[in-house]
Amino acid sequence: MPQGDKSSYTDKQKRQAGHIEVGYEKKGVSTKTAEARAWATVNKLSGGGKKSGSGRNQN
């Protein structure tokens, strides 16, 4: 999977990133930086995209 590919994220994670990005943009952060920070925040909260394997929490 190429770097920056968001296909492995759930709809919930994509929605969260969108809301976080809007919040950063309202604070005056550039669009590119806001997007990067939003995905970094989603990764920190959820541990990244979907993970395969038995017994993993996939929130």
PQR file with spaces between the fields and no chain letter, atoms N, CA, C, O and H, PARSE charges and radii, in Angstrom:
ATOM       1  N    MET     1       0.847   -1.173    0.000 -0.4000 1.5000
ATOM       2  CA   MET     1       0.000    0.000    0.000 -0.0000 2.0000
ATOM       3  C    MET     1       0.898    1.243    0.000  0.5500 1.7000
ATOM       4  O    MET     1       1.803    1.353    0.827 -0.5500 1.4000
ATOM       5  N    PRO     2       0.650    2.182   -0.928 -0.5600 1.5000
ATOM       6  CA   PRO     2       1.490    3.373   -0.987  0.2800 2.0000
ATOM       7  C    PRO     2       1.290    4.278    0.226  0.5500 1.7000
ATOM       8  O    PRO     2       0.232    4.286    0.856 -0.5500 1.4000
ATOM       9  N    GLN     3       2.322    5.024    0.528 -0.4000 1.5000
ATOM      10  CA   GLN     3       2.242    5.957    1.640 -0.0000 2.0000
ATOM      11  C    GLN     3       1.156    6.991    1.349  0.5500 1.7000
ATOM      12  O    GLN     3       1.069    7.499    0.231 -0.5500 1.4000
ATOM      13  H    GLN     3       3.182    5.017    0.016  0.4000 1.0000
ATOM      14  N    GLY     4       0.340    7.302    2.336 -0.4000 1.5000
ATOM      15  CA   GLY     4      -0.731    8.273    2.167 -0.0000 2.0000
ATOM      16  C    GLY     4      -2.046    7.666    1.741  0.5500 1.7000
ATOM      17  O    GLY     4      -3.040    8.386    1.639 -0.5500 1.4000
ATOM      18  H    GLY     4       0.411    6.890    3.244  0.4000 1.0000
ATOM      19  N    ASP     5      -2.096    6.368    1.488 -0.4000 1.5000
ATOM      20  CA   ASP     5      -3.317    5.687    1.079 -0.0000 2.0000
ATOM      21  C    ASP     5      -4.240    5.558    2.282  0.5500 1.7000
ATOM      22  O    ASP     5      -3.846    5.002    3.307 -0.5500 1.4000
ATOM      23  H    ASP     5      -1.289    5.783    1.571  0.4000 1.0000
ATOM      24  N    LYS     6      -5.454    6.062    2.169 -0.4000 1.5000
ATOM      25  CA   LYS     6      -6.397    6.058    3.289 -0.0000 2.0000
ATOM      26  C    LYS     6      -7.455    4.952    3.158  0.5500 1.7000
ATOM      27  O    LYS     6      -8.440    4.955    3.897 -0.5500 1.4000
ATOM      28  H    LYS     6      -5.774    6.514    1.336  0.4000 1.0000
ATOM      29  N    SER     7      -7.263    4.015    2.235 -0.4000 1.5000
ATOM      30  CA   SER     7      -8.290    2.999    1.992 -0.0000 2.0000
ATOM      31  C    SER     7      -8.438    2.013    3.143  0.5500 1.7000
ATOM      32  O    SER     7      -9.471    1.353    3.256 -0.5500 1.4000
ATOM      33  H    SER     7      -6.463    4.012    1.636  0.4000 1.0000
ATOM      34  N    SER     8      -7.425    1.899    3.997 -0.4000 1.5000
ATOM      35  CA   SER     8      -7.514    0.926    5.086 -0.0000 2.0000
ATOM      36  C    SER     8      -8.197    1.493    6.328  0.5500 1.7000
ATOM      37  O    SER     8      -8.289    0.805    7.345 -0.5500 1.4000
ATOM      38  H    SER     8      -6.586    2.435    3.905  0.4000 1.0000
ATOM      39  N    TYR     9      -8.673    2.723    6.266 -0.4000 1.5000
ATOM      40  CA   TYR     9      -9.343    3.329    7.407 -0.0000 2.0000
ATOM      41  C    TYR     9     -10.845    3.089    7.333  0.5500 1.7000
ATOM      42  O    TYR     9     -11.409    2.970    6.246 -0.5500 1.4000
ATOM      43  H    TYR     9      -8.599    3.282    5.440  0.4000 1.0000
ATOM      44  N    THR    10     -11.486    3.018    8.494 -0.4000 1.5000
ATOM      45  CA   THR    10     -12.933    2.839    8.544 -0.0000 2.0000
ATOM      46  C    THR    10     -13.609    4.165    8.220  0.5500 1.7000
ATOM      47  O    THR    10     -12.979    5.222    8.240 -0.5500 1.4000
ATOM      48  H    THR    10     -11.027    3.114    9.377  0.4000 1.0000
ATOM      49  N    ASP    11     -14.908    4.086    7.920 -0.4000 1.5000
ATOM      50  CA   ASP    11     -15.671    5.312    7.653 -0.0000 2.0000
ATOM      51  C    ASP    11     -15.647    6.227    8.866  0.5500 1.7000
ATOM      52  O    ASP    11     -15.563    7.447    8.726 -0.5500 1.4000
ATOM      53  H    ASP    11     -15.419    3.227    7.904  0.4000 1.0000
ATOM      54  N    LYS    12     -15.719    5.644   10.051 -0.4000 1.5000
ATOM      55  CA   LYS    12     -15.699    6.429   11.289 -0.0000 2.0000
ATOM      56  C    LYS    12     -14.383    7.197   11.410  0.5500 1.7000
ATOM      57  O    LYS    12     -14.384    8.376   11.763 -0.5500 1.4000
ATOM      58  H    LYS    12     -15.786    4.653   10.165  0.4000 1.0000
ATOM      59  N    GLN    13     -13.266    6.538   11.119 -0.4000 1.5000
ATOM      60  CA   GLN    13     -11.962    7.192   11.210 -0.0000 2.0000
ATOM      61  C    GLN    13     -11.844    8.317   10.187  0.5500 1.7000
ATOM      62  O    GLN    13     -11.288    9.374   10.485 -0.5500 1.4000
ATOM      63  H    GLN    13     -13.265    5.580   10.832  0.4000 1.0000
ATOM      64  N    LYS    14     -12.365    8.092    8.984 -0.4000 1.5000
ATOM      65  CA   LYS    14     -12.325    9.124    7.946 -0.0000 2.0000
ATOM      66  C    LYS    14     -13.164   10.333    8.363  0.5500 1.7000
ATOM      67  O    LYS    14     -12.760   11.477    8.156 -0.5500 1.4000
ATOM      68  H    LYS    14     -12.817    7.234    8.742  0.4000 1.0000
ATOM      69  N    ARG    15     -14.340   10.069    8.953 -0.4000 1.5000
ATOM      70  CA   ARG    15     -15.204   11.138    9.442 -0.0000 2.0000
ATOM      71  C    ARG    15     -14.520   11.934   10.547  0.5500 1.7000
ATOM      72  O    ARG    15     -14.548   13.165   10.550 -0.5500 1.4000
ATOM      73  H    ARG    15     -14.668    9.139    9.121  0.4000 1.0000
ATOM      74  N    GLN    16     -13.901   11.210   11.493 -0.4000 1.5000
ATOM      75  CA   GLN    16     -13.192   11.873   12.590 -0.0000 2.0000
ATOM      76  C    GLN    16     -12.093   12.779   12.046  0.5500 1.7000
ATOM      77  O    GLN    16     -11.960   13.923   12.481 -0.5500 1.4000
ATOM      78  H    GLN    16     -13.878   10.211   11.491  0.4000 1.0000
ATOM      79  N    ALA    17     -11.313   12.280   11.105 -0.4000 1.5000
ATOM      80  CA   ALA    17     -10.223   13.069   10.533 -0.0000 2.0000
ATOM      81  C    ALA    17     -10.770   14.333    9.871  0.5500 1.7000
ATOM      82  O    ALA    17     -10.171   15.402    9.984 -0.5500 1.4000
ATOM      83  H    ALA    17     -11.422   11.351   10.752  0.4000 1.0000
ATOM      84  N    GLY    18     -11.889   14.214    9.192 -0.4000 1.5000
ATOM      85  CA   GLY    18     -12.506   15.374    8.544 -0.0000 2.0000
ATOM      86  C    GLY    18     -12.902   16.440    9.555  0.5500 1.7000
ATOM      87  O    GLY    18     -12.654   17.626    9.341 -0.5500 1.4000
ATOM      88  H    GLY    18     -12.376   13.345    9.101  0.4000 1.0000
ATOM      89  N    HIS    19     -13.513   16.019   10.651 -0.4000 1.5000
ATOM      90  CA   HIS    19     -13.937   16.972   11.681 -0.0000 2.0000
ATOM      91  C    HIS    19     -12.730   17.626   12.357  0.5500 1.7000
ATOM      92  O    HIS    19     -12.732   18.828   12.622 -0.5500 1.4000
ATOM      93  H    HIS    19     -13.714   15.054   10.824  0.4000 1.0000
ATOM      94  N    ILE    20     -11.723   16.840   12.627 -0.4000 1.5000
ATOM      95  CA   ILE    20     -10.512   17.369   13.261 -0.0000 2.0000
ATOM      96  C    ILE    20      -9.832   18.366   12.327  0.5500 1.7000
ATOM      97  O    ILE    20      -9.364   19.418   12.764 -0.5500 1.4000
ATOM      98  H    ILE    20     -11.721   15.864   12.412  0.4000 1.0000
ATOM      99  N    GLU    21      -9.784   18.030   11.049 -0.4000 1.5000
ATOM     100  CA   GLU    21      -9.154   18.912   10.056 -0.0000 2.0000
ATOM     101  C    GLU    21      -9.863   20.264   10.003  0.5500 1.7000
ATOM     102  O    GLU    21      -9.208   21.305    9.958 -0.5500 1.4000
ATOM     103  H    GLU    21     -10.164   17.176   10.695  0.4000 1.0000
ATOM     104  N    VAL    22     -11.184   20.256   10.008 -0.4000 1.5000
ATOM     105  CA   VAL    22     -11.953   21.504    9.985 -0.0000 2.0000
ATOM     106  C    VAL    22     -11.619   22.349   11.213  0.5500 1.7000
ATOM     107  O    VAL    22     -11.473   23.567   11.113 -0.5500 1.4000
ATOM     108  H    VAL    22     -11.716   19.410   10.045  0.4000 1.0000
ATOM     109  N    GLY    23     -11.501   21.704   12.359 -0.4000 1.5000
ATOM     110  CA   GLY    23     -11.162   22.426   13.583 -0.0000 2.0000
ATOM     111  C    GLY    23      -9.810   23.108   13.497  0.5500 1.7000
ATOM     112  O    GLY    23      -9.662   24.253   13.925 -0.5500 1.4000
ATOM     113  H    GLY    23     -11.620   20.714   12.440  0.4000 1.0000
ATOM     114  N    TYR    24      -8.824   22.415   12.949 -0.4000 1.5000
ATOM     115  CA   TYR    24      -7.500   23.018   12.778 -0.0000 2.0000
ATOM     116  C    TYR    24      -7.545   24.184   11.796  0.5500 1.7000
ATOM     117  O    TYR    24      -6.900   25.209   12.014 -0.5500 1.4000
ATOM     118  H    TYR    24      -8.944   21.485   12.601  0.4000 1.0000
ATOM     119  N    GLU    25      -8.309   24.025   10.712 -0.4000 1.5000
ATOM     120  CA   GLU    25      -8.402   25.090    9.719 -0.0000 2.0000
ATOM     121  C    GLU    25      -9.057   26.335   10.312  0.5500 1.7000
ATOM     122  O    GLU    25      -8.686   27.456    9.964 -0.5500 1.4000
ATOM     123  H    GLU    25      -8.833   23.192   10.535  0.4000 1.0000
ATOM     124  N    LYS    26     -10.035   26.147   11.211 -0.4000 1.5000
ATOM     125  CA   LYS    26     -10.675   27.282   11.875 -0.0000 2.0000
ATOM     126  C    LYS    26      -9.686   28.039   12.758  0.5500 1.7000
ATOM     127  O    LYS    26      -9.849   29.234   13.003 -0.5500 1.4000
ATOM     128  H    LYS    26     -10.337   25.236   11.495  0.4000 1.0000
ATOM     129  N    LYS    27      -8.654   27.329   13.237 -0.4000 1.5000
ATOM     130  CA   LYS    27      -7.630   27.964   14.066 -0.0000 2.0000
ATOM     131  C    LYS    27      -6.563   28.659   13.226  0.5500 1.7000
ATOM     132  O    LYS    27      -5.645   29.273   13.772 -0.5500 1.4000
ATOM     133  H    LYS    27      -8.522   26.357   13.039  0.4000 1.0000
ATOM     134  N    GLY    28      -6.679   28.566   11.892 -0.4000 1.5000
ATOM     135  CA   GLY    28      -5.747   29.266   11.017 -0.0000 2.0000
ATOM     136  C    GLY    28      -4.592   28.425   10.505  0.5500 1.7000
ATOM     137  O    GLY    28      -3.644   28.958    9.929 -0.5500 1.4000
ATOM     138  H    GLY    28      -7.425   28.068   11.449  0.4000 1.0000
ATOM     139  N    VAL    29      -4.661   27.108   10.709 -0.4000 1.5000
ATOM     140  CA   VAL    29      -3.606   26.215   10.220 -0.0000 2.0000
ATOM     141  C    VAL    29      -3.852   25.955    8.734  0.5500 1.7000
ATOM     142  O    VAL    29      -5.001   25.850    8.306 -0.5500 1.4000
ATOM     143  H    VAL    29      -5.432   26.674   11.177  0.4000 1.0000
ATOM     144  N    SER    30      -2.783   25.850    7.947 -0.4000 1.5000
ATOM     145  CA   SER    30      -2.940   25.604    6.516 -0.0000 2.0000
ATOM     146  C    SER    30      -3.637   24.261    6.274  0.5500 1.7000
ATOM     147  O    SER    30      -3.612   23.374    7.127 -0.5500 1.4000
ATOM     148  H    SER    30      -1.849   25.935    8.295  0.4000 1.0000
ATOM     149  N    THR    31      -4.251   24.129    5.111 -0.4000 1.5000
ATOM     150  CA   THR    31      -5.012   22.927    4.777 -0.0000 2.0000
ATOM     151  C    THR    31      -4.144   21.678    4.820  0.5500 1.7000
ATOM     152  O    THR    31      -4.553   20.653    5.365 -0.5500 1.4000
ATOM     153  H    THR    31      -4.272   24.850    4.418  0.4000 1.0000
ATOM     154  N    LYS    32      -2.960   21.759    4.252 -0.4000 1.5000
ATOM     155  CA   LYS    32      -2.059   20.598    4.204 -0.0000 2.0000
ATOM     156  C    LYS    32      -1.628   20.183    5.616  0.5500 1.7000
ATOM     157  O    LYS    32      -1.618   18.996    5.945 -0.5500 1.4000
ATOM     158  H    LYS    32      -2.628   22.592    3.810  0.4000 1.0000
ATOM     159  N    THR    33      -1.277   21.155    6.431 -0.4000 1.5000
ATOM     160  CA   THR    33      -0.862   20.865    7.799 -0.0000 2.0000
ATOM     161  C    THR    33      -2.039   20.341    8.618  0.5500 1.7000
ATOM     162  O    THR    33      -1.884   19.419    9.419 -0.5500 1.4000
ATOM     163  H    THR    33      -1.284   22.118    6.164  0.4000 1.0000
ATOM     164  N    ALA    34      -3.217   20.932    8.413 -0.4000 1.5000
ATOM     165  CA   ALA    34      -4.412   20.497    9.141 -0.0000 2.0000
ATOM     166  C    ALA    34      -4.731   19.040    8.825  0.5500 1.7000
ATOM     167  O    ALA    34      -5.087   18.273    9.719 -0.5500 1.4000
ATOM     168  H    ALA    34      -3.343   21.681    7.763  0.4000 1.0000
ATOM     169  N    GLU    35      -4.604   18.656    7.556 -0.4000 1.5000
ATOM     170  CA   GLU    35      -4.868   17.271    7.164 -0.0000 2.0000
ATOM     171  C    GLU    35      -3.863   16.321    7.827  0.5500 1.7000
ATOM     172  O    GLU    35      -4.246   15.276    8.353 -0.5500 1.4000
ATOM     173  H    GLU    35      -4.315   19.279    6.829  0.4000 1.0000
ATOM     174  N    ALA    36      -2.604   16.682    7.800 -0.4000 1.5000
ATOM     175  CA   ALA    36      -1.564   15.840    8.399 -0.0000 2.0000
ATOM     176  C    ALA    36      -1.791   15.681    9.898  0.5500 1.7000
ATOM     177  O    ALA    36      -1.678   14.578   10.432 -0.5500 1.4000
ATOM     178  H    ALA    36      -2.293   17.531    7.373  0.4000 1.0000
ATOM     179  N    ARG    37      -2.108   16.774   10.572 -0.4000 1.5000
ATOM     180  CA   ARG    37      -2.358   16.713   12.015 -0.0000 2.0000
ATOM     181  C    ARG    37      -3.604   15.891   12.328  0.5500 1.7000
ATOM     182  O    ARG    37      -3.633   15.144   13.306 -0.5500 1.4000
ATOM     183  H    ARG    37      -2.199   17.671   10.138  0.4000 1.0000
ATOM     184  N    ALA    38      -4.632   16.032   11.493 -0.4000 1.5000
ATOM     185  CA   ALA    38      -5.871   15.294   11.717 -0.0000 2.0000
ATOM     186  C    ALA    38      -5.632   13.786   11.635  0.5500 1.7000
ATOM     187  O    ALA    38      -6.102   13.036   12.490 -0.5500 1.4000
ATOM     188  H    ALA    38      -4.609   16.639   10.699  0.4000 1.0000
ATOM     189  N    TRP    39      -4.903   13.343   10.610 -0.4000 1.5000
ATOM     190  CA   TRP    39      -4.635   11.907   10.479 -0.0000 2.0000
ATOM     191  C    TRP    39      -3.708   11.415   11.577  0.5500 1.7000
ATOM     192  O    TRP    39      -3.838   10.280   12.036 -0.5500 1.4000
ATOM     193  H    TRP    39      -4.521   13.953    9.915  0.4000 1.0000
ATOM     194  N    ALA    40      -2.774   12.256   12.003 -0.4000 1.5000
ATOM     195  CA   ALA    40      -1.893   11.872   13.109 -0.0000 2.0000
ATOM     196  C    ALA    40      -2.705   11.685   14.381  0.5500 1.7000
ATOM     197  O    ALA    40      -2.437   10.775   15.165 -0.5500 1.4000
ATOM     198  H    ALA    40      -2.669   13.178   11.630  0.4000 1.0000
ATOM     199  N    THR    41      -3.694   12.541   14.586 -0.4000 1.5000
ATOM     200  CA   THR    41      -4.557   12.433   15.756 -0.0000 2.0000
ATOM     201  C    THR    41      -5.400   11.169   15.696  0.5500 1.7000
ATOM     202  O    THR    41      -5.530   10.461   16.694 -0.5500 1.4000
ATOM     203  H    THR    41      -3.912   13.281   13.949  0.4000 1.0000
ATOM     204  N    VAL    42      -5.976   10.880   14.528 -0.4000 1.5000
ATOM     205  CA   VAL    42      -6.772    9.660   14.366 -0.0000 2.0000
ATOM     206  C    VAL    42      -5.904    8.430   14.626  0.5500 1.7000
ATOM     207  O    VAL    42      -6.341    7.490   15.289 -0.5500 1.4000
ATOM     208  H    VAL    42      -5.871   11.455   13.716  0.4000 1.0000
ATOM     209  N    ASN    43      -4.678    8.435   14.106 -0.4000 1.5000
ATOM     210  CA   ASN    43      -3.775    7.308   14.325 -0.0000 2.0000
ATOM     211  C    ASN    43      -3.464    7.129   15.805  0.5500 1.7000
ATOM     212  O    ASN    43      -3.395    6.005   16.302 -0.5500 1.4000
ATOM     213  H    ASN    43      -4.323    9.199   13.568  0.4000 1.0000
ATOM     214  N    LYS    44      -3.281    8.231   16.496 -0.4000 1.5000
ATOM     215  CA   LYS    44      -2.966    8.145   17.921 -0.0000 2.0000
ATOM     216  C    LYS    44      -4.157    7.603   18.699  0.5500 1.7000
ATOM     217  O    LYS    44      -3.986    6.795   19.612 -0.5500 1.4000
ATOM     218  H    LYS    44      -3.337    9.144   16.093  0.4000 1.0000
ATOM     219  N    LEU    45      -5.356    8.037   18.346 -0.4000 1.5000
ATOM     220  CA   LEU    45      -6.559    7.609   19.061 -0.0000 2.0000
ATOM     221  C    LEU    45      -6.906    6.146   18.797  0.5500 1.7000
ATOM     222  O    LEU    45      -7.325    5.424   19.702 -0.5500 1.4000
ATOM     223  H    LEU    45      -5.495    8.693   17.604  0.4000 1.0000
ATOM     224  N    SER    46      -6.727    5.717   17.549 -0.4000 1.5000
ATOM     225  CA   SER    46      -7.221    4.393   17.174 -0.0000 2.0000
ATOM     226  C    SER    46      -6.129    3.393   16.813  0.5500 1.7000
ATOM     227  O    SER    46      -6.426    2.218   16.599 -0.5500 1.4000
ATOM     228  H    SER    46      -6.386    6.303   16.814  0.4000 1.0000
ATOM     229  N    GLY    47      -4.899    3.822   16.743 -0.4000 1.5000
ATOM     230  CA   GLY    47      -3.818    2.920   16.387 -0.0000 2.0000
ATOM     231  C    GLY    47      -3.672    2.694   14.900  0.5500 1.7000
ATOM     232  O    GLY    47      -3.013    1.733   14.500 -0.5500 1.4000
ATOM     233  H    GLY    47      -4.658    4.776   16.918  0.4000 1.0000
ATOM     234  N    GLY    48      -4.251    3.528   14.068 -0.4000 1.5000
ATOM     235  CA   GLY    48      -4.105    3.410   12.619 -0.0000 2.0000
ATOM     236  C    GLY    48      -5.342    2.841   11.951  0.5500 1.7000
ATOM     237  O    GLY    48      -6.431    2.864   12.523 -0.5500 1.4000
ATOM     238  H    GLY    48      -4.786    4.308   14.393  0.4000 1.0000
ATOM     239  N    GLY    49      -5.172    2.328   10.737 -0.4000 1.5000
ATOM     240  CA   GLY    49      -6.279    1.789    9.950 -0.0000 2.0000
ATOM     241  C    GLY    49      -6.752    0.450   10.468  0.5500 1.7000
ATOM     242  O    GLY    49      -6.387    0.018   11.562 -0.5500 1.4000
ATOM     243  H    GLY    49      -4.286    2.310   10.272  0.4000 1.0000
ATOM     244  N    LYS    50      -7.575   -0.201    9.658 -0.4000 1.5000
ATOM     245  CA   LYS    50      -8.092   -1.527   10.028 -0.0000 2.0000
ATOM     246  C    LYS    50      -6.936   -2.505   10.163  0.5500 1.7000
ATOM     247  O    LYS    50      -5.993   -2.483    9.372 -0.5500 1.4000
ATOM     248  H    LYS    50      -7.872    0.150    8.770  0.4000 1.0000
ATOM     249  N    LYS    51      -7.016   -3.341   11.147 -0.4000 1.5000
ATOM     250  CA   LYS    51      -5.990   -4.358   11.354 -0.0000 2.0000
ATOM     251  C    LYS    51      -6.651   -5.733   11.262  0.5500 1.7000
ATOM     252  O    LYS    51      -7.749   -5.935   11.782 -0.5500 1.4000
ATOM     253  H    LYS    51      -7.783   -3.359   11.789  0.4000 1.0000
ATOM     254  N    SER    52      -5.991   -6.661   10.612 -0.4000 1.5000
ATOM     255  CA   SER    52      -6.544   -7.994   10.526 -0.0000 2.0000
ATOM     256  C    SER    52      -6.079   -8.810   11.721  0.5500 1.7000
ATOM     257  O    SER    52      -5.114   -8.446   12.394 -0.5500 1.4000
ATOM     258  H    SER    52      -5.099   -6.498   10.190  0.4000 1.0000
ATOM     259  N    GLY    53      -6.757   -9.897   11.977 -0.4000 1.5000
ATOM     260  CA   GLY    53      -6.339  -10.773   13.057 -0.0000 2.0000
ATOM     261  C    GLY    53      -7.418  -10.951   14.100  0.5500 1.7000
ATOM     262  O    GLY    53      -8.230  -10.057   14.335 -0.5500 1.4000
ATOM     263  H    GLY    53      -7.540  -10.192   11.430  0.4000 1.0000
ATOM     264  N    SER    54      -7.417  -12.082   14.706 -0.4000 1.5000
ATOM     265  CA   SER    54      -8.421  -12.410   15.706 -0.0000 2.0000
ATOM     266  C    SER    54      -8.170  -11.627   16.986  0.5500 1.7000
ATOM     267  O    SER    54      -7.025  -11.466   17.409 -0.5500 1.4000
ATOM     268  H    SER    54      -6.757  -12.809   14.516  0.4000 1.0000
ATOM     269  N    GLY    55      -9.232  -11.147   17.594 -0.4000 1.5000
ATOM     270  CA   GLY    55      -9.133  -10.509   18.896 -0.0000 2.0000
ATOM     271  C    GLY    55      -8.692   -9.060   18.865  0.5500 1.7000
ATOM     272  O    GLY    55      -8.452   -8.472   19.919 -0.5500 1.4000
ATOM     273  H    GLY    55     -10.162  -11.277   17.250  0.4000 1.0000
ATOM     274  N    ARG    56      -8.579   -8.472   17.693 -0.4000 1.5000
ATOM     275  CA   ARG    56      -8.184   -7.054   17.630 -0.0000 2.0000
ATOM     276  C    ARG    56      -9.420   -6.179   17.733  0.5500 1.7000
ATOM     277  O    ARG    56     -10.475   -6.493   17.182 -0.5500 1.4000
ATOM     278  H    ARG    56      -8.774   -8.949   16.836  0.4000 1.0000
ATOM     279  N    ASN    57      -9.269   -5.090   18.442 -0.4000 1.5000
ATOM     280  CA   ASN    57     -10.354   -4.104   18.551 -0.0000 2.0000
ATOM     281  C    ASN    57     -10.335   -3.238   17.297  0.5500 1.7000
ATOM     282  O    ASN    57      -9.318   -2.615   16.993 -0.5500 1.4000
ATOM     283  H    ASN    57      -8.412   -4.835   18.890  0.4000 1.0000
ATOM     284  N    GLN    58     -11.446   -3.191   16.568 -0.4000 1.5000
ATOM     285  CA   GLN    58     -11.465   -2.462   15.308 -0.0000 2.0000
ATOM     286  C    GLN    58     -12.394   -1.261   15.389  0.5500 1.7000
ATOM     287  O    GLN    58     -13.256   -1.108   14.524 -0.5500 1.4000
ATOM     288  H    GLN    58     -12.273   -3.697   16.815  0.4000 1.0000
ATOM     289  N    ASN    59     -12.254   -0.413   16.383 -0.4000 1.5000
ATOM     290  CA   ASN    59     -13.080    0.786   16.514 -0.0000 2.0000
ATOM     291  C    ASN    59     -12.675    1.824   15.541  0.5500 1.7000
ATOM     292  O    ASN    59     -13.265    2.904   15.509 -0.5500 1.4000
ATOM     293  H    ASN    59     -11.553   -0.537   17.086  0.4000 1.0000
